[in-house]
């Protein structure tokens, strides 16, 4: 996980704590929204992924966050909008979400392969714009 956190901090300018929380939030989101078999392979291929998910504090699909964006995410059924709200609440500016996603998914392709990452990206509506 340290290698991925370092890559994300370099690509985004986020501090290491924020980067690790954001990675955990994204992986937790993928566990809920993505194809289980491929997401499990991805998490198994990323040392420290389970710990990052546990430390992210993600309360689950119903935890859309507060405020207007949380309401919008809830009305739109959660998904990428709800993930965006959680990332912003964790300190990730909107302009850094795409570089964060690109770095995370590039790392995932290196560790787990395209045969794992392709179905994940293809199965989650709206995710492809961030990777």
CORHUTA-V298411 format. One record per pair of residues at least 24 apart in sequence whose ideal C-beta (glycine too) atoms are under 8 Angstrom apart, sorted by the first residue. I is the first residue (numbers start at 1). GAP is how many residues later the second one is. D is the distance in whole Angstrom. If there is no record, write none. Layout:
((I & GAP & D) (I & GAP & D))
This chain:
((1 & 45 & 7) (1 & 46 & 6) (1 & 47 & 3) (1 & 48 & 7) (1 & 50 & 7) (1 & 51 & 6) (2 & 46 & 7) (3 & 104 & 8) (4 & 42 & 7) (4 & 99 & 8) (4 & 100 & 7) (4 & 103 & 5) (7 & 96 & 5) (7 & 100 & 6) (8 & 92 & 6) (8 & 95 & 5) (8 & 96 & 7) (11 & 88 & 5) (11 & 89 & 7) (11 & 91 & 7) (11 & 92 & 5) (12 & 80 & 8) (12 & 84 & 4) (12 & 87 & 5) (12 & 88 & 5) (12 & 91 & 7) (13 & 83 & 7) (14 & 77 & 7) (14 & 78 & 6) (14 & 82 & 6) (14 & 86 & 7) (18 & 72 & 6) (18 & 73 & 4) (18 & 74 & 7) (19 & 81 & 8) (20 & 32 & 6) (20 & 35 & 7) (21 & 31 & 8) (21 & 34 & 7) (21 & 35 & 6) (21 & 36 & 8) (21 & 69 & 5) (21 & 70 & 8) (22 & 65 & 6) (22 & 68 & 6) (22 & 70 & 5) (22 & 78 & 6) (23 & 29 & 5) (23 & 33 & 8) (23 & 81 & 6) (24 & 28 & 4) (24 & 29 & 5) (24 & 30 & 7) (24 & 31 & 6) (24 & 32 & 3) (24 & 34 & 7) (25 & 31 & 5) (25 & 33 & 6) (25 & 58 & 7) (25 & 61 & 5) (25 & 62 & 6) (25 & 65 & 6) (26 & 57 & 7) (26 & 61 & 8) (26 & 74 & 8) (26 & 75 & 7) (26 & 78 & 6) (27 & 25 & 6) (27 & 26 & 5) (27 & 29 & 8) (28 & 25 & 5) (28 & 28 & 5) (28 & 30 & 4) (29 & 29 & 7) (29 & 53 & 8) (29 & 54 & 5) (29 & 57 & 8) (30 & 90 & 6) (30 & 94 & 7) (32 & 28 & 7) (32 & 29 & 5) (33 & 46 & 7) (33 & 90 & 8) (33 & 91 & 5) (34 & 85 & 8) (34 & 86 & 5) (34 & 89 & 6) (34 & 90 & 6) (35 & 84 & 5) (35 & 85 & 6) (35 & 88 & 5) (38 & 78 & 5) (38 & 79 & 8) (38 & 81 & 5) (38 & 82 & 5) (39 & 81 & 6) (41 & 71 & 6) (41 & 75 & 5) (42 & 66 & 5) (42 & 69 & 8) (42 & 70 & 5) (42 & 74 & 5) (42 & 75 & 7) (42 & 78 & 7) (44 & 68 & 8) (45 & 63 & 8) (45 & 66 & 4) (45 & 67 & 4) (45 & 71 & 7) (46 & 61 & 7) (46 & 62 & 7) (46 & 65 & 6) (46 & 66 & 7) (56 & 34 & 8) (58 & 28 & 7) (65 & 24 & 5) (79 & 45 & 8) (79 & 46 & 6) (79 & 47 & 6) (80 & 44 & 7) (80 & 45 & 7) (80 & 46 & 4) (80 & 47 & 6) (80 & 50 & 7) (81 & 45 & 8) (97 & 33 & 6) (98 & 31 & 8) (98 & 32 & 5) (100 & 30 & 8) (101 & 26 & 8) (101 & 29 & 4) (101 & 30 & 5) (102 & 28 & 8) (102 & 29 & 6) (104 & 27 & 8) (105 & 26 & 4))
